[in-house]
Amino acid sequence: MTELVVLLDPDGAAIGTADKAQVHHAATPLHLAFSCYLVDDDGRLLMTRRAAHKRTFPGVWTNSFCGHPGPGEPLDEAVRRRGRQELGLDVGSVRLVLPGFRYRAEQGGVVEHEMCPVFVATATGDPAPDPAEVDDVRAVPWATLHDGAREGSWPELSPWCVEQVAQLAVHGDPARWPTGDPAALPPAARLSD
């Protein structure tokens, strides 16, 4: 089955769809995505290392998981779906924290170009990662991630994770990250508009 991503104009309005398997290349169009940070029962963040054979940023450590909502799919539902697919976890208490996050990054000639709202959520139990997506999972305190991203001492972190951590740093521990304003989401993500 073809997985579609939502293509965006510069203001975040939907302008069509594309096959996810073919959208990432040297001239990747702007599209809708999301990032999620999972907090475990001990208050630690689950960090993942992307599978070594992924097309974009293989073998790079990043937030818990990322994904693309399908056309018409609410972001919170996409977050829950992707948490089950990628980490085998039921995701709860999904909360928007960076509604307007966007980035463009390149590695090895392949570009990521996304409007990528960021969420924090809870997860219980042990992850069962899909090896097609994830090579490793590590639970770390916020300070470990924050300091590693700021000092560059964490083993290679995704550029979007580094930018997200910098924006969230002013709020401290994930329990204190403020809830973002849904009105600041890209228009394509505000399905009730």
One Martini backbone bead per residue (centre of mass of N, CA, C, O) as a GRO file, in nm:
protein
  193
    1MET     BB    1   0.096   0.036   0.022
    2THR     BB    2   0.063   0.367  -0.019
    3GLU     BB    3   0.239   0.634   0.128
    4LEU     BB    4   0.127   0.952   0.212
    5VAL     BB    5   0.215   1.288   0.172
    6VAL     BB    6   0.196   1.629   0.262
    7LEU     BB    7   0.196   1.899   0.073
    8LEU     BB    8   0.349   2.233   0.082
    9ASP     BB    9   0.345   2.548   0.129
   10PRO     BB   10   0.513   2.809   0.281
   11ASP     BB   11   0.241   2.835   0.485
   12GLY     BB   12   0.111   2.521   0.519
   13ALA     BB   13  -0.052   2.445   0.281
   14ALA     BB   14  -0.217   2.230   0.099
   15ILE     BB   15  -0.105   2.089  -0.247
   16GLY     BB   16  -0.084   1.774  -0.185
   17THR     BB   17   0.069   1.462  -0.286
   18ALA     BB   18   0.303   1.191  -0.194
   19ASP     BB   19   0.522   0.946  -0.212
   20LYS     BB   20   0.723   0.861   0.038
   21ALA     BB   21   0.933   0.682  -0.129
   22GLN     BB   22   0.979   0.961  -0.336
   23VAL     BB   23   1.026   1.246  -0.169
   24HIS     BB   24   1.328   1.176  -0.094
   25HIS     BB   25   1.580   1.410  -0.196
   26ALA     BB   26   1.755   1.677  -0.326
   27ALA     BB   27   1.433   1.805  -0.379
   28THR     BB   28   1.257   1.821  -0.136
   29PRO     BB   29   0.954   1.883  -0.049
   30LEU     BB   30   0.740   2.040   0.129
   31HIS     BB   31   0.622   1.882   0.437
   32LEU     BB   32   0.436   1.686   0.656
   33ALA     BB   33   0.507   1.641   1.006
   34PHE     BB   34   0.655   1.475   1.303
   35SER     BB   35   0.745   1.489   1.652
   36CYS     BB   36   0.846   1.266   1.932
   37TYR     BB   37   0.845   1.259   2.293
   38LEU     BB   38   0.911   1.010   2.521
   39VAL     BB   39   0.790   0.927   2.847
   40ASP     BB   40   0.860   0.753   3.109
   41ASP     BB   41   0.801   0.637   3.432
   42ASP     BB   42   1.092   0.798   3.513
   43GLY     BB   43   1.119   1.067   3.314
   44ARG     BB   44   1.237   0.963   3.058
   45LEU     BB   45   1.382   0.971   2.745
   46LEU     BB   46   1.326   0.837   2.430
   47MET     BB   47   1.583   0.726   2.230
   48THR     BB   48   1.682   0.697   1.880
   49ARG     BB   49   1.821   0.486   1.630
   50ARG     BB   50   1.846   0.489   1.315
   51ALA     BB   51   1.845   0.298   1.071
   52ALA     BB   52   2.109   0.216   0.853
   53HIS     BB   53   1.896   0.195   0.584
   54LYS     BB   54   1.794   0.463   0.574
   55ARG     BB   55   1.752   0.728   0.362
   56THR     BB   56   1.737   0.916   0.617
   57PHE     BB   57   1.955   0.946   0.855
   58PRO     BB   58   2.140   0.710   0.915
   59GLY     BB   59   2.235   0.623   1.245
   60VAL     BB   60   2.077   0.845   1.395
   61TRP     BB   61   2.010   1.025   1.658
   62THR     BB   62   1.685   1.079   1.825
   63ASN     BB   63   1.399   1.101   1.883
   64SER     BB   64   1.167   0.870   1.931
   65PHE     BB   65   0.980   0.984   1.682
   66CYS     BB   66   0.866   0.991   1.344
   67GLY     BB   67   0.636   1.143   1.094
   68HIS     BB   68   0.340   1.108   0.874
   69PRO     BB   69   0.060   1.233   0.794
   70GLY     BB   70  -0.213   1.170   0.650
   71PRO     BB   71  -0.462   1.248   0.472
   72GLY     BB   72  -0.676   1.371   0.724
   73GLU     BB   73  -0.488   1.317   0.968
   74PRO     BB   74  -0.457   1.348   1.281
   75LEU     BB   75  -0.185   1.405   1.467
   76ASP     BB   76  -0.245   1.234   1.722
   77GLU     BB   77  -0.302   0.974   1.557
   78ALA     BB   78  -0.026   0.959   1.417
   79VAL     BB   79   0.139   0.928   1.671
   80ARG     BB   80   0.014   0.663   1.771
   81ARG     BB   81   0.067   0.496   1.520
   82ARG     BB   82   0.380   0.531   1.513
   83GLY     BB   83   0.444   0.415   1.793
   84ARG     BB   84   0.351   0.131   1.719
   85GLN     BB   85   0.521   0.080   1.462
   86GLU     BB   86   0.818   0.161   1.570
   87LEU     BB   87   0.791   0.068   1.910
   88GLY     BB   88   0.541  -0.094   2.029
   89LEU     BB   89   0.364   0.151   2.153
   90ASP     BB   90   0.157   0.299   2.373
   91VAL     BB   91   0.024   0.622   2.338
   92GLY     BB   92   0.001   0.895   2.568
   93SER     BB   93  -0.059   1.213   2.634
   94VAL     BB   94  -0.079   1.401   2.389
   95ARG     BB   95   0.144   1.693   2.334
   96LEU     BB   96   0.177   2.004   2.228
   97VAL     BB   97   0.491   2.219   2.191
   98LEU     BB   98   0.578   2.272   1.863
   99PRO     BB   99   0.385   2.393   1.613
  100GLY     BB  100   0.619   2.567   1.421
  101PHE     BB  101   0.810   2.358   1.336
  102ARG     BB  102   1.101   2.387   1.115
  103TYR     BB  103   1.300   2.225   0.846
  104ARG     BB  104   1.633   2.187   0.694
  105ALA     BB  105   1.811   1.890   0.575
  106GLU     BB  106   2.138   1.735   0.498
  107GLN     BB  107   2.238   1.398   0.372
  108GLY     BB  108   2.394   1.259   0.118
  109GLY     BB  109   2.181   1.427  -0.084
  110VAL     BB  110   1.950   1.418   0.133
  111VAL     BB  111   1.636   1.571   0.204
  112GLU     BB  112   1.486   1.754   0.462
  113HIS     BB  113   1.141   1.910   0.439
  114GLU     BB  114   0.972   2.046   0.724
  115MET     BB  115   0.672   2.053   0.885
  116CYS     BB  116   0.721   1.983   1.255
  117PRO     BB  117   0.552   1.910   1.490
  118VAL     BB  118   0.577   1.890   1.849
  119PHE     BB  119   0.577   1.618   2.085
  120VAL     BB  120   0.449   1.490   2.396
  121ALA     BB  121   0.462   1.168   2.569
  122THR     BB  122   0.348   0.860   2.682
  123ALA     BB  123   0.502   0.548   2.809
  124THR     BB  124   0.458   0.200   2.853
  125GLY     BB  125   0.694  -0.010   2.878
  126ASP     BB  126   0.854  -0.197   2.632
  127PRO     BB  127   1.020  -0.170   2.363
  128ALA     BB  128   0.949  -0.285   2.004
  129PRO     BB  129   1.134  -0.241   1.758
  130ASP     BB  130   1.158  -0.168   1.430
  131PRO     BB  131   1.427  -0.261   1.230
  132ALA     BB  132   1.347  -0.070   0.985
  133GLU     BB  133   1.378   0.197   1.191
  134VAL     BB  134   1.539   0.069   1.454
  135ASP     BB  135   1.849   0.005   1.635
  136ASP     BB  136   1.795   0.190   1.901
  137VAL     BB  137   1.737   0.234   2.263
  138ARG     BB  138   1.723   0.522   2.494
  139ALA     BB  139   1.715   0.617   2.833
  140VAL     BB  140   1.701   0.968   2.931
  141PRO     BB  141   1.774   1.240   3.067
  142TRP     BB  142   1.733   1.559   2.990
  143ALA     BB  143   2.023   1.656   3.058
  144THR     BB  144   2.169   1.466   2.863
  145LEU     BB  145   2.047   1.577   2.606
  146HIS     BB  146   2.097   1.877   2.639
  147ASP     BB  147   2.406   1.868   2.679
  148GLY     BB  148   2.475   1.704   2.422
  149ALA     BB  149   2.356   1.912   2.220
  150ARG     BB  150   2.511   2.168   2.313
  151GLU     BB  151   2.815   2.024   2.316
  152GLY     BB  152   2.838   1.769   2.111
  153SER     BB  153   2.855   1.475   2.287
  154TRP     BB  154   2.658   1.336   2.133
  155PRO     BB  155   2.592   1.117   1.940
  156GLU     BB  156   2.478   1.164   1.661
  157LEU     BB  157   2.247   1.412   1.589
  158SER     BB  158   1.984   1.532   1.475
  159PRO     BB  159   1.909   1.842   1.360
  160TRP     BB  160   1.618   1.854   1.472
  161CYS     BB  161   1.685   1.784   1.764
  162VAL     BB  162   1.874   2.016   1.826
  163GLU     BB  163   1.663   2.239   1.771
  164GLN     BB  164   1.447   2.145   1.972
  165VAL     BB  165   1.616   2.155   2.230
  166ALA     BB  166   1.676   2.458   2.214
  167GLN     BB  167   1.370   2.544   2.238
  168LEU     BB  168   1.315   2.368   2.516
  169ALA     BB  169   1.532   2.460   2.731
  170VAL     BB  170   1.374   2.697   2.880
  171HIS     BB  171   1.176   2.466   3.030
  172GLY     BB  172   1.310   2.203   3.071
  173ASP     BB  173   1.152   1.969   3.177
  174PRO     BB  174   0.899   1.799   3.015
  175ALA     BB  175   0.678   1.861   3.237
  176ARG     BB  176   0.724   2.192   3.158
  177TRP     BB  177   0.619   2.188   2.888
  178PRO     BB  178   0.436   2.375   2.701
  179THR     BB  179   0.147   2.419   2.552
  180GLY     BB  180   0.059   2.450   2.240
  181ASP     BB  181  -0.082   2.631   1.982
  182PRO     BB  182  -0.295   2.516   1.741
  183ALA     BB  183  -0.297   2.788   1.567
  184ALA     BB  184   0.028   2.737   1.493
  185LEU     BB  185  -0.028   2.548   1.292
  186PRO     BB  186  -0.038   2.428   1.010
  187PRO     BB  187  -0.306   2.435   0.812
  188ALA     BB  188  -0.291   2.124   0.732
  189ALA     BB  189  -0.320   2.047   1.060
  190ARG     BB  190  -0.604   2.209   1.070
  191LEU     BB  191  -0.887   2.029   1.030
  192SER     BB  192  -1.109   2.247   1.145
  193ASP     BB  193  -1.074   2.486   0.923
   0.00000   0.00000   0.00000
